[in-house]
């Protein structure tokens, strides 16, 4: 049967990945299709931006990192 063949191929692939030292991981991420997703992104960005304004050391670090990109090409 075709489904059994597909299942066997999937299992073989997973076994090869495990043999290579990998393991499966399931993660849950925000649903970008939710109607309130964009507003929640804005809310969290504002919180992060306000926190950044108060962190002079982080701003100096970011400025130094940005200046390190001078001369890089795409």
C-alpha positions in Angstrom: 0.0 0.0 0.0 1.2 3.5 -0.8 0.6 5.0 2.7 2.7 2.2 4.3 5.5 3.0 1.9 5.4 6.7 2.8 5.3 5.9 6.5 8.3 3.7 6.0 10.2 6.4 4.2 9.4 9.0 6.8 10.5 6.6 9.6 13.7 5.9 7.7 14.4 9.7 7.4 13.7 10.3 11.1 15.9 7.4 12.1 18.7 8.8 10.0 18.3 12.2 11.6 18.4 10.6 15.1 21.5 8.6 14.1 23.1 12.0 13.1 22.5 13.1 16.7 19.4 15.2 16.1 16.1 15.0 17.9 12.6 16.3 17.0 11.4 19.4 18.8 7.9 20.9 18.8 7.6 24.6 19.4 4.5 26.8 19.6 4.7 30.2 18.0 2.2 33.1 17.8 -0.5 32.7 15.2 0.2 35.5 12.7 -3.4 35.1 11.3 -5.1 36.3 14.5 -6.8 39.7 14.2 -5.0 41.1 17.2 -1.5 39.9 16.2 -0.3 43.2 14.6 -1.5 45.2 17.6 0.3 42.9 20.0 3.5 43.3 18.0 3.1 47.0 18.2 2.5 46.9 21.9 5.6 44.7 22.5 7.8 46.9 20.2 6.8 50.0 22.1 7.8 48.3 25.4 11.1 47.2 23.9 11.8 50.7 22.4 11.1 52.4 25.7 13.4 50.0 27.5 16.1 50.6 25.0 15.9 54.4 25.5 16.9 53.9 29.1 19.8 51.6 28.4 22.7 53.8 27.2 25.2 51.0 27.3 23.1 48.9 25.0 22.7 51.8 22.6 26.5 52.2 22.5 26.9 48.5 21.9 24.4 48.6 19.0 26.0 51.7 17.5 29.4 50.0 17.6 27.9 46.9 16.0 26.3 49.0 13.3 29.6 50.8 12.5 31.3 47.4 12.2 29.1 46.7 9.1 30.7 49.6 7.1 32.3 48.2 4.0 30.2 45.0 3.8 28.4 44.3 0.6 25.4 42.3 -0.3 
